[in-house]
Amino acid sequence: MIKTCIFDLDGTIADTVESIAHAGNRVLEQFGLEPRPVKDYNYYAGTGIDMALKRALADAGDAEGNYWKQGIPLIRKYFAEDPLYHVRPFQGMPETLQELKAQGISLGVFTNKPHEEAIHVVQALYGKSMFDRIQGQTEEIPMKPAPDGALKIAGEFHVKPEECMYFGDTNTDMQTGRAAGMFTVGVTWGFRPRKELVENHAMALIDTPAEILQLVREKGSGTV
């Protein structure tokens, strides 16, 4: 029976690609490089903002990463200044989360976004009481695909990994959920294509947030 749902943030519960691109392109311009199209950041994102910058720099002409170390404090600064730039929840997600809470499901977020910015974004979009735990990037918790953050949330909720569903939109998320021993679901409305989720062994794929409720019901009854 599912007692907990843990969600990735970027591309899963919130459309954040423009905010990542905004910060990344400010750094590229600082170094005299051409900004990258917003859609390219769908592929740069997923393993933390530092790695997103490294990929953007490479595509912009800095293949050897000469500007990367200089750029890391800049992208962190720019992102912290405006983490909500053009950020919005995906359609249907607020209603789905509210229904899960009404059913007694505990809700968590595990993201590679810096911890304070993660809390700020999630609470700005969903309020302070929607999610029971928000875990972002810290020195103590390894970044995904290490499962430590997801397991920490499960431990705080006093549930077993097999009583959790983990939702995400990238290969990194599929690897994280499976490494944690959780039922791992790929969401197709996020940053990466369905093919990537399949190749990384998603246990189920869903196309809309409303399908989360059905999946939780089916898993609870043992039909998945």
C-alpha positions as CSV (number, residue, x, y, z in Angstrom):
1,M,0.0,0.0,0.0
2,I,1.3,3.5,-0.9
3,K,1.6,5.8,2.1
4,T,4.0,8.4,0.6
5,C,4.5,10.2,-2.7
6,I,7.9,11.8,-3.3
7,F,8.3,14.2,-6.2
8,D,11.1,15.7,-8.2
9,L,10.7,19.5,-8.5
10,D,11.9,20.8,-11.9
11,G,9.8,19.4,-14.7
12,T,7.6,17.3,-12.4
13,I,5.6,19.5,-10.1
14,A,6.8,22.8,-11.6
15,D,7.7,24.2,-15.0
16,T,11.0,25.8,-14.2
17,V,13.0,25.6,-17.4
18,E,12.7,29.4,-18.1
19,S,14.2,30.2,-14.7
20,I,17.1,27.9,-15.2
21,A,17.7,29.3,-18.7
22,H,17.4,32.9,-17.4
23,A,20.2,32.3,-14.9
24,G,22.4,30.2,-17.2
25,N,22.2,32.7,-20.1
26,R,23.1,35.6,-17.9
27,V,26.4,33.7,-17.2
28,L,27.0,33.0,-20.8
29,E,26.5,36.7,-21.7
30,Q,28.9,37.6,-18.9
31,F,31.6,35.6,-20.7
32,G,30.7,37.0,-24.1
33,L,29.0,33.8,-25.3
34,E,25.7,33.6,-27.1
35,P,22.7,32.6,-25.0
36,R,21.2,29.2,-25.6
37,P,17.6,28.6,-26.5
38,V,15.3,27.9,-23.6
39,K,14.4,24.5,-24.9
40,D,18.0,23.4,-24.7
41,Y,17.9,23.7,-21.0
42,N,15.5,20.8,-20.9
43,Y,18.6,18.7,-21.5
44,Y,21.0,20.8,-19.5
45,A,18.9,20.5,-16.3
46,G,18.4,17.5,-14.1
47,T,21.7,17.0,-12.2
48,G,22.0,20.4,-10.5
49,I,22.4,23.9,-11.7
50,D,26.3,23.7,-11.8
51,M,26.1,20.8,-14.3
52,A,23.4,22.7,-16.3
53,L,25.9,25.5,-16.6
54,K,28.7,23.2,-17.7
55,R,26.5,21.8,-20.5
56,A,25.3,25.2,-21.6
57,L,28.9,26.5,-21.7
58,A,30.0,23.6,-23.9
59,D,27.2,24.2,-26.4
60,A,28.0,27.9,-26.4
61,G,31.6,27.2,-27.4
62,D,33.4,26.6,-24.2
63,A,33.8,22.8,-24.8
64,E,36.9,22.6,-22.5
65,G,35.0,24.2,-19.6
66,N,37.4,27.1,-19.1
67,Y,34.7,29.3,-17.7
68,W,32.9,26.7,-15.6
69,K,34.5,27.2,-12.2
70,Q,34.3,31.0,-12.6
71,G,30.7,30.6,-13.6
72,I,29.4,28.5,-10.8
73,P,29.2,31.3,-8.2
74,L,27.6,33.5,-10.8
75,I,24.8,31.1,-11.8
76,R,24.1,30.3,-8.1
77,K,23.9,34.1,-7.4
78,Y,21.7,34.8,-10.4
79,F,19.4,31.9,-9.6
80,A,19.1,32.8,-6.0
81,E,18.1,36.4,-6.9
82,D,15.1,35.2,-8.9
83,P,14.3,31.5,-8.6
84,L,10.7,32.1,-9.5
85,Y,11.3,33.7,-12.9
86,H,8.4,32.5,-15.1
87,V,7.9,29.4,-12.8
88,R,4.5,27.9,-12.7
89,P,2.8,24.6,-11.5
90,F,1.8,22.2,-14.2
91,Q,-1.8,22.1,-15.0
92,G,-3.8,19.8,-12.7
93,M,-0.9,19.3,-10.2
94,P,-2.3,21.5,-7.4
95,E,-5.6,19.6,-7.4
96,T,-3.9,16.2,-7.6
97,L,-1.7,17.0,-4.6
98,Q,-4.7,18.3,-2.6
99,E,-6.6,15.1,-3.2
100,L,-3.5,13.0,-2.2
101,K,-3.3,14.9,1.1
102,A,-7.1,14.4,1.6
103,Q,-6.5,10.6,1.3
104,G,-3.8,10.7,4.0
105,I,-0.8,10.4,1.7
106,S,2.3,12.1,3.0
107,L,4.0,14.3,0.4
108,G,7.7,15.1,-0.1
109,V,10.0,16.8,-2.7
110,F,13.5,15.7,-3.4
111,T,15.4,17.8,-5.9
112,N,18.9,18.7,-7.0
113,K,18.0,22.4,-6.7
114,P,19.8,24.2,-3.9
115,H,17.9,23.6,-0.6
116,E,16.8,27.1,0.2
117,E,15.7,27.9,-3.3
118,A,13.8,24.6,-3.4
119,I,11.9,25.5,-0.3
120,H,11.2,29.0,-1.6
121,V,9.9,27.8,-5.0
122,V,7.8,25.0,-3.7
123,Q,6.2,27.1,-0.9
124,A,5.6,30.0,-3.3
125,L,3.7,27.7,-5.7
126,Y,2.0,25.4,-3.3
127,G,2.0,27.1,0.1
128,K,3.7,26.0,3.3
129,S,1.4,23.1,4.2
130,M,1.1,21.1,1.0
131,F,4.4,19.2,1.3
132,D,5.4,17.6,4.5
133,R,9.1,17.6,3.6
134,I,11.2,19.4,1.0
135,Q,14.8,18.2,0.5
136,G,17.1,20.1,-1.8
137,Q,20.8,20.0,-2.5
138,T,22.9,20.3,0.7
139,E,26.4,19.2,1.7
140,E,25.0,16.4,3.8
141,I,22.8,14.8,1.1
142,P,24.4,13.5,-2.1
143,M,22.8,14.7,-5.3
144,K,20.6,12.4,-7.3
145,P,20.8,9.8,-8.6
146,A,22.1,8.9,-5.1
147,P,18.9,7.8,-3.3
148,D,19.9,9.2,0.1
149,G,17.5,12.2,0.1
150,A,14.5,10.0,-0.9
151,L,15.4,7.5,1.8
152,K,15.8,10.3,4.3
153,I,12.3,11.5,3.6
154,A,10.8,8.0,3.9
155,G,12.6,7.6,7.2
156,E,11.2,10.8,8.5
157,F,7.7,9.7,7.5
158,H,8.3,6.3,9.1
159,V,7.5,4.4,6.0
160,K,9.3,1.7,4.1
161,P,10.7,2.4,0.6
162,E,8.2,-0.1,-0.9
163,E,5.4,2.1,0.6
164,C,6.6,5.1,-1.5
165,M,6.1,6.2,-5.0
166,Y,8.8,8.4,-6.6
167,F,7.9,10.7,-9.5
168,G,10.3,12.3,-11.9
169,D,10.8,13.4,-15.5
170,T,14.5,12.5,-16.2
171,N,16.9,9.5,-16.4
172,T,18.4,10.8,-13.1
173,D,15.0,10.5,-11.4
174,M,14.4,7.0,-12.7
175,Q,17.8,5.9,-11.4
176,T,17.1,7.6,-8.0
177,G,13.7,6.1,-7.4
178,R,14.8,2.6,-8.3
179,A,18.0,2.8,-6.2
180,A,15.8,3.8,-3.3
181,G,13.6,0.7,-3.8
182,M,10.6,2.8,-4.5
183,F,7.9,2.4,-7.1
184,T,9.3,4.7,-9.7
185,V,7.1,6.7,-12.1
186,G,8.1,8.6,-15.2
187,V,6.1,11.8,-16.0
188,T,6.0,12.7,-19.6
189,W,5.0,16.4,-19.3
190,G,8.5,17.4,-18.0
191,F,11.9,18.1,-19.5
192,R,12.8,14.8,-21.2
193,P,11.2,12.5,-23.7
194,R,9.2,9.3,-23.0
195,K,12.0,7.2,-24.6
196,E,14.5,8.3,-21.9
197,L,12.2,7.3,-19.1
198,V,11.6,3.9,-20.7
199,E,15.3,3.3,-21.3
200,N,15.9,4.0,-17.6
201,H,13.4,1.5,-16.5
202,A,10.4,3.6,-15.3
203,M,8.0,1.2,-13.6
204,A,5.0,3.2,-15.0
205,L,4.6,6.2,-17.2
206,I,1.9,8.8,-16.9
207,D,0.9,11.7,-19.2
208,T,-1.1,13.9,-16.8
209,P,-1.0,14.7,-13.0
210,A,-4.6,13.3,-12.7
211,E,-3.2,9.8,-13.5
212,I,-1.3,9.9,-10.2
213,L,-4.5,9.3,-8.2
214,Q,-5.4,6.3,-10.3
215,L,-1.9,4.9,-10.0
216,V,-1.9,5.2,-6.2
217,R,-5.3,3.5,-6.1
218,E,-4.1,0.6,-8.3
219,K,-0.9,0.2,-6.4
220,G,-2.8,0.2,-3.1
221,S,-5.0,-2.6,-4.3
222,G,-2.1,-4.6,-5.7
223,T,-3.1,-4.4,-9.4
224,V,0.1,-2.6,-10.6
